[in-house]
Every structure is written in C-alpha cells, then in structure tokens.
Amino acid sequence: MNSEHFDVEYVDAVKAPAPDACGDDNLLYNYPGPGFLRLRWAEWCGLARDCKGNWLELPNASGQRAAHKVRVAIVKGGAMAPVFVVDALRVDPPALTGPIHEVRPCSLA
C-alpha cells in the first residue's frame, strides 16, 4: 500500500477520548461492600458477557470515597449488583479529596 494515499491531516486530528470521572487509568476497584456479590474469579469469568460489566460508583461523603469503577453483574430479577471477586487482589476505592457537589434533577416547568 502506498503511503501517499493516507490523509495525514485526518490522522493528526483524531483525539483520544476525554478522561471520565475516574481518570485516565480506568482502574476497576475490587473491595467488599454492602450489597456486593461475592464471586470467585472463575465464577466471574464464567458469567455470560451480556450479564456482567462495570459501572461508575458516585462519590460518597459518608464513606469518604471518590468516584470509581466496580464490576457489576445481573442478579435474579434483572437488577445490577456490584461484585467483589474474593480471590483477586483487593483494591480499595480512592479517598475523597474535595467537596461533593449535589446533583439536583432538572425541572422542565
């Protein structure tokens, strides 16, 4: 393939995705918590791809935790629940470093 056919300006214009609320590394935190499912790594890997994923845990002032990502799985009844993988490395959530801004629903009236 000849390099003359590539649009160099287009390649230079492509930007990386903006970092989300969890930062650049997108680290999944693995810790026990209230309401967390406790699974072994083999059980987690055995779940169907469309029955597991990760979500963003919002900041929690009472627990002094910053926003972070955790594994989730679909449980009986179709609800999602956070997951603690018991035989994987425990990684506690990051500490809250600043104030939490309250999010209020928007009114269209």
Summary of the structure (lengths in Angstrom):
residues: 109
radius of gyration: 19.4
end to end distance: 58.9
largest distance: 59.7
contacts: 194
relative contact order: 0.23
helix: 17%
strand: 28%
